[in-house]
Amino acid sequence: MKKKLNELTRKDQHITPASRKKRRWLTITLVVVLTIGGILYSLADRYLIRHVQVVVADGNSAASSTSATASGTTTSTTSSTDVDATSDDWNYSSDDLKVQIQKVQTGSGSDQITYYVADVQAKDASSLRSAFADNSFGTNITEDTSEIAAANNAIFAVNGDYYGFRDDGVIIRNGVLYRDSPTRDALALFNDGTIKTYNENDISSSELLAEGVTNTLSFGPILVQDGEITSDFSSVKIDNNFGNRSIQDANPRTAIGMIAPNHYVFVVVDGRQNDSRGMTLAELAQTMKDLGATEAYNLDGGGSSTMYFMGRVVNNPLGRNQERGVSDILYLTEGK
């Protein structure tokens, strides 16, 4: 045994300083590669790799009996029926639903803003629904707004809150609770056609469901509450996620507001392009108030901001008529 140890010692003495240095660098390189690989996989897992938690059987479940939890499957008995309606590129009218869209341009040159206003009057709150990308709840599951809308026979749609980019917030969709992690100011839609802005930490999901909530959106900020603009928006922060840009500057925007029960207003603002710089949050809040909204809420914006109507995209997403995939939409269809 002693002889073998002596032989190993002699062999180690023959390792040159250059060899030791090379081994050291190989070890350091391996550690660095493994560390970077771990970080990249962690980021991909958080922001790129699809994680499906719930597969929704039918996106049109708001007007039917539903049964689901975050570990179950939603089922629906809703069936579509033919409706006597008139429509053109900017209007839709039936006995139960009216949609009027207007393109608005203000300013000129580098200060020009182009935005689209949809005035919606529904007979019943069941006309306003939500849908997930690929009919699945989870993270990093995306489709274009127009694709989700077409799959759900939507008459009108806008992008939602991009819930799948984060793992917090209270997410109730079509009466089903999918996520319950109170974090920020949110928006609740109720089955009596009203909209209520609230703080997720102030009211529980069980209370919301008991009050008849149909959908909650978790993005923000609140723009108008009880008929008044809520703040100057100088210190608004929505997420702590990697890669976020400031939302205070002029940007493409999407907002939803309520003028009266079952009377809604949607605004989608183009931005970051030659004919539209976008809106600041303060400008968006003022626009919603001027349109008569007593409650109004900012949804996901930037490249997500999309308005869909009768089979076409109305605005100019990303400044090149190219949609960005989103995780969810709000849409309108004929009720019950």
Secondary structure as GFF3:
##gff-version 3
##sequence-region A 1 336
A	DSSP	alpha_helix	2	13	.	.	.	ID=ss1
A	DSSP	alpha_helix	17	47	.	.	.	ID=ss2
A	DSSP	beta_strand	51	55	.	.	.	ID=ss3
A	DSSP	beta_strand	86	87	.	.	.	ID=ss4
A	DSSP	beta_strand	91	93	.	.	.	ID=ss5
A	DSSP	beta_strand	97	106	.	.	.	ID=ss6
A	DSSP	three_ten_helix	109	111	.	.	.	ID=ss7
A	DSSP	beta_strand	113	122	.	.	.	ID=ss8
A	DSSP	three_ten_helix	125	127	.	.	.	ID=ss9
A	DSSP	beta_strand	128	132	.	.	.	ID=ss10
A	DSSP	three_ten_helix	133	135	.	.	.	ID=ss11
A	DSSP	beta_strand	136	139	.	.	.	ID=ss12
A	DSSP	alpha_helix	145	151	.	.	.	ID=ss13
A	DSSP	beta_strand	156	159	.	.	.	ID=ss14
A	DSSP	three_ten_helix	163	165	.	.	.	ID=ss15
A	DSSP	beta_strand	169	173	.	.	.	ID=ss16
A	DSSP	beta_strand	176	181	.	.	.	ID=ss17
A	DSSP	beta_strand	185	190	.	.	.	ID=ss18
A	DSSP	beta_strand	195	199	.	.	.	ID=ss19
A	DSSP	alpha_helix	205	210	.	.	.	ID=ss20
A	DSSP	beta_strand	213	217	.	.	.	ID=ss21
A	DSSP	beta_strand	222	225	.	.	.	ID=ss22
A	DSSP	beta_strand	228	229	.	.	.	ID=ss23
A	DSSP	beta_strand	253	260	.	.	.	ID=ss24
A	DSSP	beta_strand	263	269	.	.	.	ID=ss25
A	DSSP	alpha_helix	281	290	.	.	.	ID=ss26
A	DSSP	beta_strand	295	298	.	.	.	ID=ss27
A	DSSP	three_ten_helix	302	304	.	.	.	ID=ss28
A	DSSP	beta_strand	307	309	.	.	.	ID=ss29
A	DSSP	beta_strand	312	313	.	.	.	ID=ss30
A	DSSP	three_ten_helix	317	319	.	.	.	ID=ss31
A	DSSP	beta_strand	328	332	.	.	.	ID=ss32
###
